[in-house]
Amino acid sequence: MADSHGKYIADDAGLAFAWVGFLVYDRVGYQRRAIIGYGGGIDLVDRITNAIPDHTDSA
């Protein structure tokens, strides 16, 4: 989990990656997604969970 700069580190290490936080410049609307509170927590868990099959599909 990191901003857009973390994507390069995850690619080099071969890890799954979820875009979270400020300065997500390679995805539309991610800067407005909540990560605080119940709804934000559920959305964060969904993003992390979906990053795993996305990573295995691209490998």
WORAGI-V677409 format. One record per backbone hydrogen bond with DSSP energy under -1.0 kcal/mol. CO is the residue of the C=O (numbers start at 1). NH is the residue of the N-H. If there is no record, write none. Layout:
{{CO | NH} {CO | NH}}
This chain:
{{2 | 20} {3 | 6} {6 | 10} {7 | 11} {8 | 12} {9 | 13} {10 | 14} {10 | 15} {18 | 2} {23 | 4} {29 | 32} {30 | 33} {37 | 41} {38 | 42} {39 | 43} {40 | 44} {41 | 45} {42 | 46} {43 | 47} {44 | 48} {45 | 49} {46 | 50} {47 | 51} {50 | 54} {51 | 55} {52 | 56} {53 | 57} {54 | 58}}
